Amino acid sequence: MKCIIIGGSHAGVAAARALKILDPRIDVTLIEKNQTLAFISSGINLVSKGIIQKLEEAHNYSPKELTDLGVKVLLSTEVLKIEKNEIKVICTMINDGSTITQELPYDFLIAAIGSTPAIPLSLTSEKKDILTYKSFNESAFALDRIKKAKKIALIGLGFVGMEFADTWMKEKELFLIDRRDYPLAGYFDEEFIRPILSNIPNNVTFNLNTTVKKIDKDKKTGTYTLTFHSNEKISNVDLIVSTSSSLPNSQLLEGLVDLNFDHTVSVNDYLQTSIENIYAVGDLLEKPLFSTQLEIGGVFKPLVSQAQRSGFVAAYNIYSNNQLPYQSSNRTIATTFGEYYLASSGMTEIDTIIYKRKCVSVTKEISVDGGETLKLQLMFEKGTNILLGAELLTTSKILVELINLLSLMIQTKMDIFDIIQSDFYFQPEFTSYARYLQQIALESLPAIG
Ligand SMILES: Cc1cc2nc3c(=O)[nH]c(=O)nc-3n(C[C@H](O)[C@H](O)[C@H](O)COP(=O)(O)OP(=O)(O)OC[C@H]3O[C@@H](n4cnc5c(N)ncnc54)[C@H](O)[C@@H]3O)c2cc1C
């Protein structure tokens, strides 16, 4: 069986590995237009924080790890066309400066061509006035420009934007802009994350609940003036960065398979598109959120964990002839800002309003061993006492791991008593962090009633 995967990022690599692990006889070809596989898009932050030495280290897998499994890896190769009747892809490969066109037949195809950060072009006539980054090349270019800039305006304060701010707030004058009332909205409730905003250095200004109306460039100095809808202005900005949104790269599939209204690819529970031997994965999909609310449909939320999980599911379904439905997402994330680590999984209080769930939310703060703090918000459904969401704020890096346990509790629909009764170990020589969850769940009982 010949299986071609287009796109060698997190979803494509996960699919290629899974296919080879499930059945080494499957002929797997992974096609990637860039020179790197599974590049970590926040690599510029890792370099700047000294976590890695150079951008080249920011990847989850190397080509060798794939070729050792028997995957044929074609780098610097771009798929230009998918022929559904002749069941082949047409691609061009750049080799020693010359371009070679190839036609590769397939039995199954996995589209893993991901998404691209969106540039709000309505604000400026020039694409290059607003910096975005995702691939290795874009990140190398961005790193160079960021290093040279003194005054930076950042549009979009989701977790990608806040990680950017966290990385550069010690060195640069930053203007942090978002149309919402507070950063990280969509993952956290406002009151819960207030503490992270209490200790902001003077060189960082938040411009919240506002949008940029226009951007003007001073041709002499090369700096920008941003005008908000309120007519307030920020002048002499060296660099504008946008982390506000991404768009699925579904152009290659247009007219071939069914797309959704938001240009994501329409798939069934097994990630099969409207053509049965073509599957779509990763950022091409909208994900069904929160297992309890499947009927509301999916949302477009680019996340590495979802990309990897969907890559595996598509591979397994090709191998097993559609035996594994794709599960909904809790939208689990973890990030860091200043001295804090933050994580969330499942519904926020705002989500419970959108999804029409009656909930009780309980927030508890405790001091944990070693003098660190842990603040946890748990959201239980009224009546059933099932855990629907959790938000976590801590000064301890190790405690962030609790969000994965909480995500599992949400996924398996555990109620407050299941959490208190969970069978966790006791060992006096080392700490079981999970016991903090049981402690907080127990203290939440009076509020649940
Ligand atoms: C700055 C930034 C930071 C982020 N940080 C995080 C984070 O910390 N945690 C997290 O969970 N998520 C993060 N994300 C989101 C995450 O990067 C995406 O969800 C993830 O990359 C999706 O993986 P994917 O494999 O679906 O697609 P992509 O990563 O978009 O990859 C698609 C691949 O397909 C290739 N391709 C496209 N078209 C063709 C073609 N025609 N022929 C051949 N190859 C092609 C592209 O070159 C690319 O390598 C971040 C995103 C950005 C922009």
The ligand as an ORCA input file, in Angstrom:
! r2SCAN-3c Opt
* xyz 0 1
  C       4.425     31.464     16.454
  C       3.619     30.228     16.771
  C       3.846     29.564     17.981
  C       3.094     28.436     18.302
  N       3.290     27.824     19.516
  C       2.567     26.751     19.844
  C       2.736     26.094     21.113
  O       3.585     26.482     21.921
  N       1.958     25.028     21.393
  C       1.011     24.564     20.528
  O       0.326     23.587     20.836
  N       0.825     25.151     19.320
  C       1.559     26.223     18.965
  N       1.354     26.829     17.753
  C       0.411     26.220     16.789
  C       1.125     25.063     16.086
  O       2.323     25.540     15.530
  C       0.252     24.435     15.014
  O      -0.953     24.006     15.579
  C       0.975     23.233     14.393
  O       2.159     23.646     13.773
  C       0.092     22.547     13.370
  O       0.803     21.502     12.789
  P       0.373     20.939     11.356
  O       1.267     19.773     11.120
  O      -1.082     20.710     11.279
  O       0.654     22.107     10.327
  P       1.837     23.167     10.103
  O       2.739     23.226     11.281
  O       1.186     24.406      9.645
  O       2.650     22.503      8.933
  C       2.201     22.296      7.646
  C       3.401     21.842      6.833
  O       2.977     21.568      5.502
  C       3.972     22.067      4.596
  N       3.273     22.308      3.336
  C       2.246     23.143      3.105
  N       1.867     23.069      1.817
  C       2.685     22.162      1.218
  C       2.788     21.651     -0.098
  N       1.964     22.056     -1.066
  N       3.754     20.745     -0.362
  C       4.594     20.310      0.616
  N       4.541     20.774      1.887
  C       3.586     21.676      2.178
  C       4.456     23.350      5.285
  O       5.717     23.747      4.805
  C       4.467     22.932      6.740
  O       5.701     22.388      7.148
  C       2.095     27.958     17.398
  C       1.894     28.612     16.175
  C       2.633     29.739     15.860
  C       2.396     30.432     14.551
*
